[in-house]
Amino acid sequence: MHPLLRAQVAQVARRIHAAGWAANHDGNVSVRLGRDRFLITPTATSKAEVTEAMLVVVDGAGALVEGSKKPPGETELHLAAYRARPDVSAVLHAHPPYATAFGVARAPLEPICLPEAVVSLGFVPTAPFALPRTPHATEAVSRCAAEADAMLLPGNGALTLGPDVALAFLRMELVEQLAKILHHARALGGAQPLPPEELRQLLEQNKKAFPRGQRS
């Protein structure tokens, strides 16, 4: 069932581990299968070891529909993003070190300084701190997802959204690269923000390229 999507999710899960974005059982990858059905990586499994057969299907309430393993404890974060964004078909949660460091420091990914990152991501908000697996965490994701395709979760890594799992992965890659550049720029006196008018134009390009909220 859904063999191509299963292969893509399992492959991206392993790529997350290979990139150094997930230690232990960190992170999860999910895709929307259709109305009220979602494919997601299982709990208590290293992303390095995820196979297609391990993936599970849950419904919109997070209940197991298909699979021999259990859904992850943070399934609700993914479901909150899907509910907030009907246009989104993939969600990726990981702990890339530089982006995660910005989150635990409660430091926003600012100043906004890279034109390409603005066009590809728009703004990357930092969600309010919330303990994992709590209603506050779910609410924070829902709020950020309504307006953004990527977000920092203080103490809990980063979350990216996309129309497919490949783009969700690329957005996570760009979030980590942006965090790394901002970190290194501080040793040189700090990154300089983009001029306001240029930033406005870049954000308009982002909106046109990646309209949010409506299924195409």
C-alpha positions as CSV (number, residue, x, y, z in Angstrom):
1,M,0.0,0.0,0.0
2,H,1.4,3.4,-1.1
3,P,4.8,1.8,-2.0
4,L,6.3,5.0,-3.4
5,L,5.4,7.2,-0.4
6,R,6.7,4.5,1.9
7,A,10.0,4.4,0.1
8,Q,10.3,8.2,0.2
9,V,9.5,8.5,3.9
10,A,11.9,5.7,4.9
11,Q,14.7,7.2,2.7
12,V,14.3,10.7,4.2
13,A,14.3,9.2,7.7
14,R,17.6,7.6,7.0
15,R,18.9,10.9,5.4
16,I,18.0,12.8,8.6
17,H,20.2,10.5,10.6
18,A,23.0,10.6,8.1
19,A,23.0,14.4,8.2
20,G,23.4,14.4,11.9
21,W,19.9,15.8,12.6
22,A,18.6,12.9,14.8
23,A,20.3,11.2,17.7
24,N,18.7,8.3,19.6
25,H,15.1,8.2,18.6
26,D,14.8,11.9,17.7
27,G,12.5,13.3,15.0
28,N,9.9,11.9,12.7
29,V,8.8,12.1,9.1
30,S,5.2,11.9,7.9
31,V,3.1,12.3,4.8
32,R,-0.6,12.8,4.2
33,L,-2.1,9.8,2.4
34,G,-5.6,11.2,1.9
35,R,-8.5,12.3,4.0
36,D,-7.9,11.4,7.7
37,R,-4.9,9.1,6.9
38,F,-1.2,9.8,7.5
39,L,1.9,7.7,7.1
40,I,4.6,8.3,9.8
41,T,7.8,6.8,11.1
42,P,7.3,4.7,14.3
43,T,8.3,5.3,17.9
44,A,11.4,4.1,19.6
45,T,13.4,3.5,16.3
46,S,16.6,5.1,15.2
47,K,16.1,7.0,12.0
48,A,19.2,5.1,10.7
49,E,17.2,1.9,10.9
50,V,13.8,2.9,9.5
51,T,12.5,0.6,6.7
52,E,9.4,0.8,4.6
53,A,7.8,-2.1,6.5
54,M,8.2,-0.3,9.9
55,L,6.1,2.7,8.9
56,V,2.6,3.1,10.4
57,V,-0.6,4.7,9.3
58,V,-2.6,6.8,11.7
59,D,-5.9,8.6,11.5
60,G,-6.6,12.2,12.2
61,A,-6.8,11.5,16.0
62,G,-3.4,9.8,16.0
63,A,-4.9,6.3,16.4
64,L,-3.1,3.4,14.7
65,V,-4.8,2.2,11.6
66,E,-2.1,0.1,10.0
67,G,1.3,-1.3,11.0
68,S,2.9,-3.5,13.7
69,K,4.7,-0.7,15.5
70,K,3.4,2.1,17.6
71,P,3.0,5.7,16.3
72,P,5.5,8.2,17.8
73,G,4.5,10.2,20.9
74,E,4.8,13.4,19.0
75,T,2.3,12.4,16.3
76,E,0.1,15.3,17.4
77,L,2.7,17.9,16.3
78,H,2.4,16.5,12.7
79,L,-1.4,16.4,12.8
80,A,-1.5,20.0,14.1
81,A,0.5,21.1,11.1
82,Y,-1.8,19.2,8.7
83,R,-4.9,20.7,10.3
84,A,-3.5,24.2,10.1
85,R,-2.4,23.8,6.5
86,P,-4.6,21.9,4.0
87,D,-2.0,22.5,1.3
88,V,0.7,20.5,3.2
89,S,1.3,16.9,2.4
90,A,4.5,16.3,4.3
91,V,5.9,17.2,7.7
92,L,9.5,16.7,9.0
93,H,10.6,17.1,12.6
94,A,14.3,16.8,13.4
95,H,17.0,18.2,15.7
96,P,19.7,19.7,13.5
97,P,22.3,21.0,15.9
98,Y,22.7,24.7,14.8
99,A,19.0,25.3,14.4
100,T,18.3,23.5,17.7
101,A,20.9,25.6,19.4
102,F,19.1,28.8,18.3
103,G,15.9,27.3,19.7
104,V,17.3,26.4,23.1
105,A,18.9,29.9,23.3
106,R,15.5,31.4,22.4
107,A,17.4,33.2,19.7
108,P,15.4,33.9,16.5
109,L,17.0,33.2,13.1
110,E,17.8,36.9,12.6
111,P,18.8,39.2,11.2
112,I,17.1,38.2,7.9
113,C,20.2,38.4,5.7
114,L,20.1,35.7,2.9
115,P,17.9,36.5,-0.1
116,E,17.7,32.9,-1.3
117,A,16.5,31.8,2.2
118,V,13.8,34.4,2.2
119,V,12.5,33.2,-1.2
120,S,12.6,29.6,-0.2
121,L,11.4,29.8,3.4
122,G,9.9,33.2,4.1
123,F,10.0,34.0,7.8
124,V,11.1,31.2,10.2
125,P,9.3,31.9,13.5
126,T,10.4,30.6,16.9
127,A,7.5,29.0,18.6
128,P,6.8,29.7,22.3
129,F,8.4,27.2,24.6
130,A,6.3,24.2,25.4
131,L,7.0,20.7,26.8
132,P,6.8,18.0,24.2
133,R,3.5,16.0,24.1
134,T,1.4,18.7,25.6
135,P,-1.5,20.8,24.3
136,H,0.7,23.9,24.5
137,A,3.2,22.3,22.1
138,T,0.4,21.4,19.7
139,E,-1.0,24.9,19.8
140,A,2.4,26.4,19.2
141,V,2.9,24.3,16.0
142,S,-0.6,25.1,14.8
143,R,-0.1,28.8,15.1
144,C,3.3,28.9,13.4
145,A,2.2,26.4,10.6
146,A,-0.7,28.7,9.7
147,E,1.8,31.3,8.4
148,A,5.2,29.6,7.9
149,D,6.8,26.5,6.2
150,A,9.5,26.1,8.8
151,M,9.7,26.9,12.5
152,L,12.0,26.5,15.5
153,L,10.6,24.6,18.5
154,P,12.6,25.7,21.6
155,G,14.1,22.5,23.2
156,N,12.6,20.4,20.5
157,G,14.5,21.0,17.3
158,A,12.8,22.3,14.1
159,L,9.7,21.4,12.1
160,T,9.3,21.9,8.3
161,L,6.3,21.5,6.0
162,G,6.0,20.9,2.3
163,P,3.8,19.7,-0.5
164,D,6.0,16.6,-0.6
165,V,8.6,15.0,1.6
166,A,11.5,16.0,-0.6
167,L,10.7,19.7,-0.2
168,A,10.2,19.3,3.5
169,F,13.7,17.8,3.7
170,L,15.2,20.6,1.6
171,R,13.6,23.2,3.9
172,M,15.1,21.6,7.0
173,E,18.4,21.5,5.2
174,L,18.1,25.3,4.5
175,V,17.0,26.1,8.1
176,E,20.1,24.4,9.4
177,Q,22.4,26.1,6.9
178,L,20.9,29.5,7.7
179,A,21.4,28.8,11.5
180,K,25.0,27.8,10.8
181,I,25.8,30.9,8.7
182,L,24.2,33.2,11.3
183,H,26.3,31.5,14.1
184,H,29.6,31.9,12.2
185,A,28.8,35.5,11.1
186,R,28.8,36.5,14.8
187,A,32.5,36.0,14.9
188,L,32.8,38.6,12.2
189,G,30.7,41.2,13.8
190,G,27.3,39.7,13.0
191,A,25.2,39.4,9.8
192,Q,23.7,42.5,8.3
193,P,20.0,42.6,7.7
194,L,18.5,42.9,4.2
195,P,17.2,46.4,3.4
196,P,13.5,46.7,4.1
197,E,12.4,47.3,0.5
198,E,14.4,44.3,-0.8
199,L,13.1,42.2,2.0
200,R,9.5,43.1,1.1
201,Q,10.1,42.1,-2.6
202,L,11.7,38.8,-1.6
203,L,8.8,37.9,0.7
204,E,6.4,38.6,-2.1
205,Q,8.3,36.2,-4.3
206,N,8.0,33.6,-1.5
207,K,4.3,34.1,-1.3
208,K,3.9,33.7,-5.1
209,A,6.1,30.7,-5.3
210,F,4.6,28.9,-2.3
211,P,1.0,30.0,-1.6
212,R,-0.2,28.8,1.8
213,G,-3.5,27.5,3.1
214,Q,-5.3,26.2,0.0
215,R,-4.9,22.8,-1.7
216,S,-4.0,23.1,-5.4
